[in-house]
Amino acid sequence: MDNQPQISDDKLRLLFALLFSSPEVVNLERIRQVLYPTPENAEADSDEKVCTPEAVLEELEHFSPRQHLAALEDWMEERNLPLVLHQVGRSWRLLTSEEMADSLQAVRKTAQKETLGPAGLEVLALVAYRQPVLKADIDAIRGVKSGTHLRHLLDLRLVRILGRADLPGRPFLYGTSKEFLDRFGLRDLEDLPDAGRLANPAEQIVAETKPEPAAESESPSPEEELSAE
């Protein structure tokens, strides 16, 4: 008789609900907190049943959050659900399966908003392949100013500021965000398709990525840098 412990159906249903309802991608620590809440991470006024630390350790001794995710994939397949687990960086989310793509295409088109035009996609591609990159380098490569498109990408949270370059005026260095990976279905930046010369380094500059410091009078803000065109 097989006495090996199994992940309960209740835990899989809870994990499915977490991934289905979360507007953001879900990491392993969040899965652990929701599936096995302890008095330390549960809200004091919550009516949710809280496991004791001993119970948490006993269950987690057998199954890690990754094993719960693997079991959930089997659970969804057994029920023939039109959903798949998709990894984004070190986090996960639920997506509709490819077999539903054609049927949902019309809905997706009407639901899409904040689309990017060719110029915006061009700027985003340069940031993705050459990050950390300066606005000045993007402008030089494109031959036109890119401040408006960079500002739009920042608003969409597809691009983020990584720090400042150790150059006169201490200009900002730009890179892509977790939202970028999620939007384009990438696990990490290594999943970007080969882009040939686009991925080659820009003109060599001595730049150092630093945490953004407190405001300094001689250093422009992101709004000032992107508006100075």
Z-matrix of the N, CA and C atoms (Angstrom, degrees):
N
C 1 1.470
C 2 1.524 1 109.25
N 3 1.288 2 116.98 1 135.29
C 4 1.462 3 121.45 2 -176.65
C 5 1.521 4 109.36 3 -82.98
N 6 1.355 5 115.15 4 110.25
C 7 1.457 6 120.66 5 -179.38
C 8 1.520 7 112.13 6 -100.94
N 9 1.316 8 117.15 7 10.77
C 10 1.454 9 119.90 8 -179.72
C 11 1.535 10 109.63 9 -66.37
N 12 1.338 11 116.09 10 135.57
C 13 1.468 12 118.61 11 179.30
C 14 1.522 13 110.85 12 -65.29
N 15 1.323 14 115.46 13 149.27
C 16 1.455 15 121.82 14 178.53
C 17 1.518 16 109.63 15 -126.75
N 18 1.325 17 114.56 16 153.08
C 19 1.459 18 119.54 17 176.64
C 20 1.521 19 108.00 18 -71.16
N 21 1.298 20 116.28 19 128.14
C 22 1.460 21 120.31 20 -175.86
C 23 1.521 22 111.39 21 -69.35
N 24 1.332 23 114.91 22 153.35
C 25 1.457 24 120.60 23 178.02
C 26 1.527 25 110.58 24 -63.86
N 27 1.325 26 117.15 25 -32.52
C 28 1.467 27 120.76 26 178.31
C 29 1.529 28 111.02 27 -62.29
N 30 1.327 29 116.56 28 -40.75
C 31 1.463 30 119.75 29 179.24
C 32 1.530 31 110.85 30 -66.73
N 33 1.315 32 116.93 31 -39.80
C 34 1.466 33 120.05 32 179.52
C 35 1.519 34 111.42 33 -67.67
N 36 1.340 35 116.51 34 -38.86
C 37 1.459 36 120.07 35 177.24
C 38 1.525 37 110.47 36 -64.86
N 39 1.332 38 116.85 37 -38.83
C 40 1.459 39 120.76 38 178.43
C 41 1.526 40 110.85 39 -67.14
N 42 1.327 41 116.78 40 -41.94
C 43 1.464 42 120.41 41 178.03
C 44 1.525 43 110.48 42 -63.79
N 45 1.315 44 116.67 43 -41.56
C 46 1.464 45 120.43 44 177.32
C 47 1.526 46 110.43 45 -60.99
N 48 1.324 47 117.54 46 -44.27
C 49 1.463 48 121.32 47 179.45
C 50 1.523 49 110.99 48 -63.07
N 51 1.316 50 117.24 49 -39.25
C 52 1.470 51 121.42 50 178.83
C 53 1.523 52 110.57 51 -61.77
N 54 1.320 53 116.77 52 -49.70
C 55 1.462 54 120.45 53 -177.89
C 56 1.526 55 111.42 54 -68.89
N 57 1.325 56 116.79 55 -36.62
C 58 1.459 57 120.81 56 -177.90
C 59 1.527 58 111.94 57 -69.80
N 60 1.326 59 117.05 58 -35.88
C 61 1.460 60 121.00 59 -173.95
C 62 1.523 61 113.85 60 -91.68
N 63 1.325 62 117.50 61 -18.46
C 64 1.460 63 119.73 62 -174.83
C 65 1.525 64 111.50 63 -74.68
N 66 1.348 65 117.48 64 126.65
C 67 1.472 66 119.53 65 176.24
C 68 1.520 67 112.37 66 -74.13
N 69 1.323 68 116.34 67 -16.93
C 70 1.454 69 121.70 68 179.17
C 71 1.523 70 109.96 69 -111.21
N 72 1.327 71 115.19 70 163.23
C 73 1.459 72 118.72 71 174.03
C 74 1.526 73 109.18 72 -65.14
N 75 1.319 74 117.07 73 153.66
C 76 1.466 75 122.45 74 -173.45
C 77 1.524 76 109.41 75 -115.25
N 78 1.333 77 116.47 76 126.38
C 79 1.459 78 119.62 77 -179.33
C 80 1.528 79 111.22 78 -93.84
N 81 1.323 80 115.70 79 174.58
C 82 1.464 81 120.50 80 -175.08
C 83 1.523 82 111.96 81 -64.59
N 84 1.325 83 116.99 82 -37.69
C 85 1.461 84 119.81 83 -179.30
C 86 1.525 85 111.50 84 -65.20
N 87 1.346 86 115.96 85 -38.15
C 88 1.457 87 119.56 86 177.80
C 89 1.528 88 110.79 87 -65.65
N 90 1.323 89 116.62 88 -38.65
C 91 1.464 90 120.54 89 176.56
C 92 1.523 91 110.42 90 -61.17
N 93 1.327 92 115.26 91 -44.28
C 94 1.465 93 119.85 92 -179.84
C 95 1.534 94 110.70 93 -61.82
N 96 1.333 95 116.83 94 -42.56
C 97 1.460 96 121.06 95 -177.45
C 98 1.527 97 112.08 96 -65.90
N 99 1.331 98 116.55 97 -39.21
C 100 1.468 99 120.00 98 -177.05
C 101 1.526 100 111.21 99 -77.74
N 102 1.327 101 117.70 100 -41.99
C 103 1.457 102 120.20 101 -177.12
C 104 1.520 103 112.70 102 -75.16
N 105 1.323 104 116.55 103 -32.68
C 106 1.462 105 120.45 104 -177.14
C 107 1.527 106 109.98 105 -132.46
N 108 1.346 107 117.00 106 65.67
C 109 1.467 108 119.72 107 -178.12
C 110 1.517 109 111.38 108 -65.09
N 111 1.312 110 116.26 109 144.06
C 112 1.453 111 123.25 110 176.33
C 113 1.522 112 107.89 111 -119.74
N 114 1.314 113 117.74 112 165.14
C 115 1.467 114 118.97 113 178.68
C 116 1.521 115 113.23 114 -56.39
N 117 1.328 116 117.31 115 -25.36
C 118 1.451 117 120.49 116 -178.36
C 119 1.513 118 112.84 117 -73.58
N 120 1.357 119 117.97 118 -33.12
C 121 1.467 120 119.39 119 -176.94
C 122 1.529 121 113.31 120 -111.51
N 123 1.327 122 117.77 121 1.68
C 124 1.462 123 120.46 122 176.10
C 125 1.518 124 109.87 123 -94.11
N 126 1.310 125 117.11 124 144.96
C 127 1.453 126 120.85 125 179.12
C 128 1.527 127 109.58 126 -68.97
N 129 1.312 128 115.33 127 144.71
C 130 1.459 129 120.29 128 -175.04
C 131 1.522 130 111.92 129 -64.08
N 132 1.325 131 117.03 130 -33.29
C 133 1.458 132 120.11 131 -177.26
C 134 1.520 133 113.03 132 -95.10
N 135 1.322 134 117.95 133 11.21
C 136 1.458 135 120.45 134 -177.83
C 137 1.520 136 110.22 135 -78.34
N 138 1.339 137 116.50 136 142.13
C 139 1.463 138 121.05 137 175.63
C 140 1.522 139 111.85 138 -89.70
N 141 1.353 140 115.53 139 -0.09
C 142 1.464 141 119.55 140 -177.06
C 143 1.522 142 110.34 141 -66.59
N 144 1.323 143 115.68 142 140.40
C 145 1.456 144 120.58 143 177.48
C 146 1.517 145 109.35 144 -65.23
N 147 1.333 146 115.09 145 129.27
C 148 1.458 147 120.64 146 -175.78
C 149 1.520 148 109.40 147 -108.95
N 150 1.313 149 115.79 148 128.89
C 151 1.453 150 120.47 149 177.27
C 152 1.526 151 109.74 150 -76.26
N 153 1.305 152 116.23 151 147.38
C 154 1.458 153 118.93 152 173.16
C 155 1.523 154 108.49 153 -75.78
N 156 1.338 155 118.22 154 157.12
C 157 1.471 156 119.81 155 177.92
C 158 1.515 157 112.17 156 -54.18
N 159 1.367 158 116.80 157 -35.79
C 160 1.458 159 119.40 158 -179.06
C 161 1.530 160 110.62 159 -65.88
N 162 1.339 161 116.14 160 -40.83
C 163 1.467 162 119.70 161 179.66
C 164 1.513 163 111.03 162 -67.08
N 165 1.330 164 116.47 163 -38.94
C 166 1.463 165 120.61 164 178.07
C 167 1.511 166 110.49 165 -60.67
N 168 1.329 167 116.22 166 -48.26
C 169 1.462 168 120.49 167 -178.43
C 170 1.528 169 110.61 168 -63.52
N 171 1.335 170 116.54 169 -37.11
C 172 1.470 171 119.80 170 -178.74
C 173 1.520 172 111.20 171 -65.53
N 174 1.344 173 117.33 172 -44.05
C 175 1.465 174 119.77 173 -179.72
C 176 1.520 175 111.46 174 -72.25
N 177 1.333 176 116.82 175 -42.44
C 178 1.456 177 120.03 176 -178.22
C 179 1.527 178 112.16 177 -70.90
N 180 1.344 179 116.30 178 -15.50
C 181 1.462 180 119.51 179 175.63
C 182 1.521 181 109.73 180 -65.41
N 183 1.342 182 116.10 181 -28.55
C 184 1.466 183 120.75 182 -178.37
C 185 1.519 184 112.51 183 -96.20
N 186 1.331 185 117.62 184 -36.10
C 187 1.462 186 120.04 185 -172.61
C 188 1.530 187 111.39 186 -133.58
N 189 1.310 188 115.94 187 126.67
C 190 1.460 189 121.73 188 175.50
C 191 1.527 190 108.59 189 -88.83
N 192 1.353 191 118.58 190 165.81
C 193 1.465 192 120.21 191 175.00
C 194 1.524 193 112.58 192 -55.66
N 195 1.336 194 117.59 193 -36.19
C 196 1.467 195 119.82 194 178.37
C 197 1.528 196 111.28 195 -64.69
N 198 1.320 197 117.23 196 -36.34
C 199 1.462 198 119.58 197 178.24
C 200 1.535 199 110.56 198 -68.92
N 201 1.333 200 116.25 199 -33.22
C 202 1.463 201 119.20 200 174.59
C 203 1.529 202 110.03 201 -63.44
N 204 1.325 203 117.12 202 -40.90
C 205 1.464 204 120.73 203 179.32
C 206 1.530 205 110.65 204 -64.69
N 207 1.327 206 116.37 205 -41.97
C 208 1.464 207 119.82 206 178.65
C 209 1.534 208 110.38 207 -63.86
N 210 1.338 209 116.33 208 -41.00
C 211 1.464 210 119.63 209 178.75
C 212 1.530 211 110.87 210 -66.80
N 213 1.334 212 116.49 211 -34.05
C 214 1.459 213 119.72 212 178.79
C 215 1.530 214 111.17 213 -65.43
N 216 1.340 215 116.50 214 -37.22
C 217 1.467 216 119.13 215 176.89
C 218 1.525 217 110.69 216 -59.32
N 219 1.335 218 116.54 217 -44.29
C 220 1.463 219 120.07 218 177.91
C 221 1.534 220 110.66 219 -65.29
N 222 1.329 221 115.85 220 -39.15
C 223 1.469 222 121.94 221 -179.91
C 224 1.529 223 110.57 222 -60.94
N 225 1.328 224 117.46 223 -43.23
C 226 1.468 225 121.35 224 179.58
C 227 1.528 226 111.00 225 -70.51
N 228 1.338 227 116.17 226 -37.23
C 229 1.465 228 119.55 227 -179.66
C 230 1.527 229 110.58 228 -66.34
N 231 1.328 230 117.23 229 -39.85
C 232 1.463 231 121.12 230 179.03
C 233 1.518 232 111.17 231 -61.07
N 234 1.324 233 115.96 232 -31.98
C 235 1.476 234 120.93 233 -178.10
C 236 1.518 235 111.86 234 -94.71
N 237 1.329 236 116.19 235 2.80
C 238 1.463 237 121.99 236 177.48
C 239 1.538 238 111.65 237 55.41
N 240 1.323 239 115.67 238 41.96
C 241 1.457 240 120.21 239 179.47
C 242 1.529 241 109.89 240 -78.17
N 243 1.325 242 118.97 241 140.63
C 244 1.470 243 121.47 242 -177.85
C 245 1.528 244 111.84 243 -82.04
N 246 1.322 245 115.91 244 46.59
C 247 1.462 246 121.81 245 -176.54
C 248 1.524 247 109.69 246 -133.60
N 249 1.318 248 115.21 247 152.78
C 250 1.465 249 120.90 248 176.86
C 251 1.522 250 108.91 249 -136.44
N 252 1.320 251 115.75 250 152.05
C 253 1.457 252 121.30 251 173.96
C 254 1.519 253 108.79 252 -83.52
N 255 1.320 254 115.80 253 135.03
C 256 1.464 255 119.96 254 -179.66
C 257 1.518 256 108.87 255 -128.86
N 258 1.334 257 115.74 256 129.16
C 259 1.462 258 120.41 257 -179.93
C 260 1.520 259 110.79 258 -90.30
N 261 1.316 260 115.75 259 133.42
C 262 1.466 261 123.29 260 176.80
C 263 1.510 262 107.45 261 -126.21
N 264 1.333 263 116.81 262 105.49
C 265 1.454 264 119.15 263 -174.31
C 266 1.514 265 109.70 264 62.79
N 267 1.335 266 116.43 265 -120.19
C 268 1.459 267 121.52 266 176.88
C 269 1.525 268 111.15 267 -108.07
N 270 1.308 269 116.51 268 24.92
C 271 1.455 270 121.96 269 -178.88
C 272 1.529 271 109.63 270 -129.53
N 273 1.343 272 115.61 271 171.24
C 274 1.465 273 120.95 272 -176.98
C 275 1.527 274 110.61 273 -135.49
N 276 1.349 275 114.99 274 156.94
C 277 1.447 276 121.56 275 172.42
C 278 1.524 277 108.85 276 -151.70
N 279 1.312 278 116.44 277 165.52
C 280 1.456 279 121.92 278 177.01
C 281 1.520 280 110.06 279 -94.99
N 282 1.329 281 115.58 280 135.66
C 283 1.460 282 121.69 281 175.43
C 284 1.524 283 109.13 282 -127.80
N 285 1.328 284 115.89 283 156.52
C 286 1.454 285 118.94 284 173.75
C 287 1.531 286 108.89 285 -70.47
N 288 1.315 287 116.65 286 148.55
C 289 1.458 288 121.03 287 -177.93
C 290 1.524 289 110.74 288 -73.16
N 291 1.324 290 115.75 289 159.39
C 292 1.461 291 121.15 290 -176.98
C 293 1.528 292 112.29 291 -62.16
N 294 1.324 293 117.02 292 -29.59
C 295 1.467 294 119.43 293 -178.16
C 296 1.530 295 111.88 294 -66.20
N 297 1.337 296 116.80 295 -16.02
C 298 1.466 297 120.57 296 179.04
C 299 1.535 298 111.88 297 -94.99
N 300 1.341 299 117.26 298 -3.97
C 301 1.468 300 121.13 299 -172.02
C 302 1.522 301 112.86 300 -57.71
N 303 1.320 302 116.80 301 -47.74
C 304 1.469 303 119.54 302 -177.42
C 305 1.520 304 112.02 303 -64.38
N 306 1.320 305 116.64 304 -41.33
C 307 1.463 306 120.27 305 -178.09
C 308 1.522 307 112.24 306 -67.77
N 309 1.331 308 116.74 307 -29.73
C 310 1.463 309 120.80 308 -176.79
C 311 1.518 310 113.07 309 -96.73
N 312 1.330 311 117.78 310 -0.69
C 313 1.452 312 121.17 311 -175.59
C 314 1.525 313 112.19 312 -58.06
N 315 1.323 314 116.94 313 -43.97
C 316 1.467 315 120.51 314 -178.82
C 317 1.525 316 110.92 315 -64.54
N 318 1.333 317 116.35 316 -40.97
C 319 1.465 318 119.97 317 178.67
C 320 1.516 319 110.48 318 -64.89
N 321 1.330 320 116.10 319 -41.40
C 322 1.461 321 120.43 320 -178.55
C 323 1.519 322 111.11 321 -63.14
N 324 1.311 323 117.22 322 -38.91
C 325 1.459 324 120.50 323 -178.97
C 326 1.522 325 111.38 324 -64.23
N 327 1.347 326 116.11 325 -40.91
C 328 1.457 327 118.44 326 -178.98
C 329 1.520 328 111.54 327 -75.77
N 330 1.342 329 116.99 328 -24.24
C 331 1.462 330 119.83 329 -177.90
C 332 1.525 331 112.31 330 -86.25
N 333 1.326 332 117.50 331 -19.00
C 334 1.460 333 119.91 332 -177.02
C 335 1.524 334 110.81 333 -66.35
N 336 1.294 335 115.45 334 138.63
C 337 1.454 336 120.73 335 175.04
C 338 1.519 337 108.09 336 -143.50
N 339 1.299 338 115.67 337 169.59
C 340 1.460 339 121.02 338 -179.51
C 341 1.524 340 110.78 339 53.67
N 342 1.331 341 116.29 340 47.67
C 343 1.453 342 119.58 341 179.76
C 344 1.514 343 110.64 342 -73.71
N 345 1.318 344 115.37 343 159.02
C 346 1.462 345 121.97 344 179.13
C 347 1.519 346 109.70 345 -106.47
N 348 1.322 347 115.75 346 136.11
C 349 1.448 348 120.60 347 174.83
C 350 1.516 349 110.70 348 -82.84
N 351 1.335 350 118.01 349 178.47
C 352 1.465 351 121.72 350 -179.29
C 353 1.522 352 113.12 351 -56.28
N 354 1.339 353 117.67 352 -41.54
C 355 1.465 354 120.03 353 -178.67
C 356 1.519 355 110.94 354 -66.90
N 357 1.342 356 117.02 355 -41.36
C 358 1.452 357 120.04 356 178.20
C 359 1.515 358 112.47 357 -63.88
N 360 1.339 359 116.38 358 -40.52
C 361 1.462 360 120.43 359 177.33
C 362 1.527 361 111.23 360 -65.47
N 363 1.337 362 116.65 361 -35.37
C 364 1.459 363 120.80 362 178.64
C 365 1.526 364 110.29 363 -63.89
N 366 1.336 365 116.51 364 -44.93
C 367 1.464 366 120.60 365 178.74
C 368 1.528 367 110.10 366 -64.42
N 369 1.335 368 116.38 367 -42.75
C 370 1.469 369 120.45 368 179.52
C 371 1.518 370 111.22 369 -61.74
N 372 1.337 371 117.13 370 -40.16
C 373 1.464 372 120.72 371 179.01
C 374 1.528 373 110.89 372 -64.09
N 375 1.325 374 117.39 373 -41.22
C 376 1.460 375 120.60 374 179.04
C 377 1.524 376 110.86 375 -64.07
N 378 1.322 377 116.56 376 -41.04
C 379 1.461 378 119.56 377 177.85
C 380 1.526 379 110.02 378 -64.29
N 381 1.338 380 116.82 379 -43.86
C 382 1.460 381 120.98 380 -176.26
C 383 1.523 382 112.20 381 -62.87
N 384 1.326 383 116.52 382 -43.89
C 385 1.467 384 119.73 383 -174.02
C 386 1.524 385 114.00 384 -87.04
N 387 1.332 386 118.67 385 -21.37
C 388 1.460 387 119.94 386 -175.41
C 389 1.525 388 113.40 387 -114.93
N 390 1.308 389 117.78 388 7.50
C 391 1.460 390 119.81 389 -176.22
C 392 1.524 391 112.63 390 -64.35
N 393 1.353 392 116.83 391 145.57
C 394 1.459 393 128.38 392 -3.52
C 395 1.532 394 110.98 393 -73.20
N 396 1.327 395 116.66 394 134.38
C 397 1.456 396 120.46 395 -173.21
C 398 1.522 397 110.38 396 -132.61
N 399 1.319 398 115.82 397 148.44
C 400 1.457 399 122.48 398 178.25
C 401 1.524 400 110.74 399 -88.56
N 402 1.308 401 115.93 400 151.08
C 403 1.453 402 120.06 401 173.65
C 404 1.528 403 110.24 402 -59.38
N 405 1.336 404 117.05 403 -38.11
C 406 1.461 405 120.72 404 -179.70
C 407 1.522 406 111.43 405 -60.86
N 408 1.341 407 117.25 406 -36.83
C 409 1.466 408 120.53 407 178.57
C 410 1.529 409 110.77 408 -69.45
N 411 1.332 410 116.09 409 -39.79
C 412 1.468 411 119.56 410 177.77
C 413 1.525 412 109.94 411 -62.88
N 414 1.354 413 116.62 412 -43.88
C 415 1.462 414 121.07 413 178.99
C 416 1.524 415 110.68 414 -61.18
N 417 1.352 416 116.30 415 -42.59
C 418 1.458 417 120.13 416 -177.75
C 419 1.529 418 111.75 417 -65.13
N 420 1.332 419 116.40 418 -39.06
C 421 1.462 420 120.59 419 -179.09
C 422 1.524 421 110.58 420 -69.52
N 423 1.331 422 116.63 421 -42.48
C 424 1.457 423 120.51 422 -177.02
C 425 1.529 424 112.57 423 -80.61
N 426 1.338 425 116.60 424 -26.05
C 427 1.454 426 119.94 425 -178.35
C 428 1.516 427 113.82 426 82.44
N 429 1.352 428 116.78 427 5.03
C 430 1.467 429 122.22 428 177.65
C 431 1.525 430 108.21 429 -141.33
N 432 1.326 431 115.78 430 165.25
C 433 1.454 432 120.68 431 178.92
C 434 1.528 433 110.61 432 -69.85
N 435 1.322 434 116.01 433 144.96
C 436 1.469 435 120.65 434 -175.03
C 437 1.520 436 112.95 435 -123.90
N 438 1.329 437 117.56 436 7.70
C 439 1.455 438 120.53 437 -175.95
C 440 1.517 439 114.14 438 -58.34
N 441 1.331 440 117.39 439 -43.05
C 442 1.461 441 121.08 440 -179.07
C 443 1.524 442 111.49 441 -61.81
N 444 1.330 443 116.28 442 -42.52
C 445 1.467 444 119.99 443 -178.85
C 446 1.530 445 110.96 444 -71.17
N 447 1.329 446 117.31 445 -38.58
C 448 1.459 447 119.56 446 177.53
C 449 1.523 448 110.86 447 -63.59
N 450 1.316 449 116.58 448 -39.87
C 451 1.460 450 120.63 449 179.63
C 452 1.539 451 109.92 450 -63.37
N 453 1.338 452 115.73 451 -40.81
C 454 1.464 453 119.91 452 178.73
C 455 1.528 454 110.88 453 -65.34
N 456 1.314 455 116.94 454 -40.16
C 457 1.466 456 120.81 455 179.02
C 458 1.524 457 111.25 456 -66.66
N 459 1.329 458 116.89 457 -35.21
C 460 1.465 459 120.99 458 175.50
C 461 1.525 460 109.95 459 -66.15
N 462 1.329 461 116.89 460 -41.32
C 463 1.466 462 120.74 461 178.83
C 464 1.527 463 111.28 462 -62.84
N 465 1.344 464 116.42 463 -35.89
C 466 1.463 465 121.27 464 179.20
C 467 1.524 466 112.17 465 -80.41
N 468 1.321 467 116.08 466 -5.32
C 469 1.474 468 123.46 467 -179.30
C 470 1.527 469 112.80 468 63.23
N 471 1.327 470 116.00 469 25.79
C 472 1.463 471 120.67 470 174.27
C 473 1.527 472 110.47 471 -86.65
N 474 1.315 473 116.04 472 -24.44
C 475 1.467 474 123.49 473 178.79
C 476 1.521 475 108.33 474 -123.52
N 477 1.336 476 115.87 475 146.04
C 478 1.454 477 119.72 476 177.58
C 479 1.527 478 109.65 477 -135.80
N 480 1.302 479 115.86 478 163.37
C 481 1.466 480 121.77 479 178.08
C 482 1.524 481 108.07 480 -89.14
N 483 1.330 482 116.15 481 123.24
C 484 1.463 483 121.24 482 -177.53
C 485 1.527 484 112.07 483 -88.48
N 486 1.316 485 117.05 484 -24.79
C 487 1.449 486 121.27 485 -176.65
C 488 1.511 487 109.99 486 159.40
N 489 1.310 488 116.53 487 -157.33
C 490 1.462 489 121.84 488 178.52
C 491 1.521 490 109.85 489 -121.91
N 492 1.325 491 116.63 490 146.79
C 493 1.462 492 121.70 491 176.90
C 494 1.521 493 109.29 492 -81.57
N 495 1.310 494 116.25 493 145.48
C 496 1.459 495 121.75 494 178.88
C 497 1.525 496 108.97 495 -81.99
N 498 1.325 497 114.76 496 65.48
C 499 1.452 498 123.62 497 -177.77
C 500 1.532 499 108.91 498 -134.66
N 501 1.328 500 118.06 499 162.68
C 502 1.466 501 120.08 500 177.71
C 503 1.531 502 111.67 501 -52.82
N 504 1.310 503 116.13 502 132.07
C 505 1.448 504 120.58 503 -177.52
C 506 1.518 505 113.01 504 83.79
N 507 1.324 506 117.13 505 -9.79
C 508 1.467 507 124.38 506 179.53
C 509 1.531 508 112.68 507 43.44
N 510 1.352 509 115.77 508 63.35
C 511 1.472 510 119.88 509 -179.54
C 512 1.525 511 111.54 510 -66.84
N 513 1.318 512 114.76 511 159.23
C 514 1.461 513 120.58 512 -177.99
C 515 1.527 514 111.96 513 -77.62
N 516 1.321 515 114.41 514 149.62
C 517 1.459 516 123.01 515 173.61
C 518 1.526 517 107.85 516 -106.44
N 519 1.331 518 116.20 517 132.01
C 520 1.457 519 121.23 518 -175.61
C 521 1.527 520 111.65 519 -110.78
N 522 1.325 521 115.08 520 147.59
C 523 1.459 522 121.76 521 176.23
C 524 1.523 523 109.54 522 -150.43
N 525 1.320 524 116.04 523 174.77
C 526 1.460 525 120.05 524 -179.40
C 527 1.528 526 110.34 525 -86.69
N 528 1.327 527 115.54 526 166.32
C 529 1.456 528 122.66 527 -175.43
C 530 1.526 529 111.28 528 -114.66
N 531 1.338 530 115.30 529 177.01
C 532 1.462 531 120.09 530 174.51
C 533 1.527 532 110.47 531 -64.02
N 534 1.349 533 116.35 532 -34.46
C 535 1.462 534 119.98 533 177.55
C 536 1.527 535 111.55 534 -61.64
N 537 1.340 536 116.28 535 -33.36
C 538 1.461 537 120.53 536 177.07
C 539 1.529 538 110.09 537 -62.07
N 540 1.337 539 116.40 538 -47.25
C 541 1.462 540 120.24 539 179.05
C 542 1.526 541 110.30 540 -60.25
N 543 1.328 542 115.83 541 -44.09
C 544 1.459 543 120.36 542 -178.52
C 545 1.522 544 111.20 543 -65.29
N 546 1.326 545 117.13 544 -43.04
C 547 1.473 546 121.59 545 -177.23
C 548 1.525 547 111.35 546 -62.42
N 549 1.331 548 117.49 547 -36.90
C 550 1.466 549 120.94 548 -175.89
C 551 1.527 550 112.93 549 -103.44
N 552 1.329 551 116.86 550 9.63
C 553 1.457 552 120.26 551 174.13
C 554 1.509 553 114.30 552 67.19
N 555 1.331 554 117.34 553 37.44
C 556 1.462 555 121.90 554 -178.35
C 557 1.523 556 110.23 555 -105.70
N 558 1.331 557 115.80 556 142.10
C 559 1.457 558 119.63 557 175.44
C 560 1.525 559 109.60 558 -76.44
N 561 1.324 560 116.64 559 -44.51
C 562 1.455 561 121.99 560 174.99
C 563 1.525 562 107.73 561 -155.84
N 564 1.333 563 116.79 562 -178.85
C 565 1.463 564 120.79 563 -175.69
C 566 1.523 565 112.71 564 -66.57
N 567 1.327 566 116.66 565 -20.96
C 568 1.466 567 119.48 566 177.72
C 569 1.525 568 111.69 567 -67.26
N 570 1.335 569 117.20 568 -17.45
C 571 1.466 570 120.86 569 178.42
C 572 1.525 571 112.61 570 -81.28
N 573 1.330 572 118.22 571 -5.38
C 574 1.464 573 120.03 572 176.97
C 575 1.529 574 109.66 573 -61.55
N 576 1.318 575 118.69 574 137.08
C 577 1.472 576 120.19 575 178.09
C 578 1.513 577 111.16 576 -65.65
N 579 1.320 578 115.61 577 153.50
C 580 1.456 579 120.12 578 179.07
C 581 1.523 580 109.41 579 -61.62
N 582 1.336 581 115.22 580 132.65
C 583 1.470 582 119.25 581 -176.68
C 584 1.520 583 112.31 582 -121.41
N 585 1.317 584 117.33 583 14.23
C 586 1.461 585 120.03 584 176.31
C 587 1.517 586 112.91 585 59.21
N 588 1.313 587 116.24 586 -125.08
C 589 1.457 588 121.48 587 -174.98
C 590 1.525 589 112.31 588 -66.53
N 591 1.326 590 117.00 589 -23.35
C 592 1.461 591 119.42 590 -179.75
C 593 1.518 592 111.11 591 -60.66
N 594 1.330 593 116.59 592 -31.96
C 595 1.454 594 120.18 593 -177.64
C 596 1.518 595 113.15 594 -87.85
N 597 1.345 596 117.67 595 -4.91
C 598 1.452 597 119.85 596 178.82
C 599 1.520 598 110.40 597 -66.99
N 600 1.335 599 117.37 598 148.99
C 601 1.460 600 119.05 599 179.64
C 602 1.515 601 111.07 600 -60.63
N 603 1.326 602 115.42 601 146.21
C 604 1.462 603 120.30 602 173.65
C 605 1.522 604 108.16 603 -72.62
N 606 1.317 605 117.49 604 -178.71
C 607 1.451 606 121.00 605 178.94
C 608 1.515 607 109.00 606 -52.91
N 609 1.326 608 115.36 607 134.72
C 610 1.450 609 120.04 608 -173.08
C 611 1.514 610 110.58 609 -64.13
N 612 1.319 611 115.33 610 128.92
C 613 1.450 612 121.00 611 174.63
C 614 1.515 613 107.54 612 -132.42
N 615 1.300 614 116.12 613 152.17
C 616 1.450 615 120.08 614 176.57
C 617 1.517 616 106.17 615 -87.48
N 618 1.326 617 115.80 616 101.18
C 619 1.460 618 120.15 617 -176.48
C 620 1.508 619 108.96 618 -128.68
N 621 1.288 620 115.13 619 144.92
C 622 1.453 621 120.42 620 179.97
C 623 1.510 622 108.57 621 -131.82
N 624 1.320 623 116.42 622 125.15
C 625 1.452 624 119.72 623 179.18
C 626 1.515 625 108.96 624 -78.68
N 627 1.328 626 115.52 625 123.61
C 628 1.449 627 121.63 626 -179.55
C 629 1.520 628 109.45 627 -128.26
N 630 1.352 629 117.19 628 152.33
C 631 1.456 630 118.19 629 172.79
C 632 1.513 631 109.62 630 -60.14
N 633 1.317 632 116.65 631 143.87
C 634 1.450 633 119.61 632 -177.67
C 635 1.516 634 109.40 633 -63.87
N 636 1.363 635 118.70 634 123.10
C 637 1.459 636 121.66 635 -176.70
C 638 1.518 637 111.52 636 -81.66
N 639 1.338 638 114.64 637 178.11
C 640 1.455 639 119.62 638 174.78
C 641 1.515 640 108.86 639 -63.06
N 642 1.322 641 115.79 640 155.33
C 643 1.458 642 120.15 641 -175.56
C 644 1.513 643 111.62 642 -56.59
N 645 1.332 644 116.58 643 134.49
C 646 1.456 645 122.55 644 178.12
C 647 1.513 646 108.19 645 -123.63
N 648 1.320 647 115.19 646 143.36
C 649 1.459 648 119.72 647 -173.53
C 650 1.514 649 111.92 648 -62.65
N 651 1.347 650 118.04 649 -32.78
C 652 1.454 651 119.34 650 -176.25
C 653 1.521 652 113.05 651 -87.42
N 654 1.352 653 117.70 652 -7.06
C 655 1.460 654 120.93 653 -178.38
C 656 1.519 655 109.39 654 -106.53
N 657 1.336 656 116.94 655 124.34
C 658 1.468 657 119.17 656 -178.79
C 659 1.516 658 112.16 657 -71.09
N 660 1.311 659 116.31 658 155.07
C 661 1.461 660 121.29 659 173.21
C 662 1.522 661 108.39 660 -78.57
N 663 1.350 662 117.68 661 167.59
C 664 1.469 663 118.92 662 177.59
C 665 1.519 664 111.73 663 -56.40
N 666 1.337 665 118.14 664 -41.04
C 667 1.458 666 120.69 665 179.89
C 668 1.517 667 111.44 666 -63.58
N 669 1.333 668 116.18 667 -41.19
C 670 1.470 669 120.09 668 -179.99
C 671 1.521 670 111.13 669 -67.19
N 672 1.353 671 116.28 670 -41.10
C 673 1.456 672 119.30 671 -179.33
C 674 1.530 673 111.44 672 -64.99
N 675 1.321 674 117.03 673 -41.79
C 676 1.453 675 120.78 674 -176.35
C 677 1.524 676 112.16 675 -80.27
N 678 1.329 677 116.86 676 -16.03
C 679 1.467 678 119.59 677 178.80
C 680 1.515 679 112.29 678 -94.64
N 681 1.302 680 116.81 679 -10.90
C 682 1.470 681 120.78 680 -176.94
C 683 1.514 682 110.31 681 -80.87
N 684 1.308 683 116.18 682 68.78
C 685 1.467 684 120.96 683 -179.65
C 686 1.519 685 109.91 684 -129.39
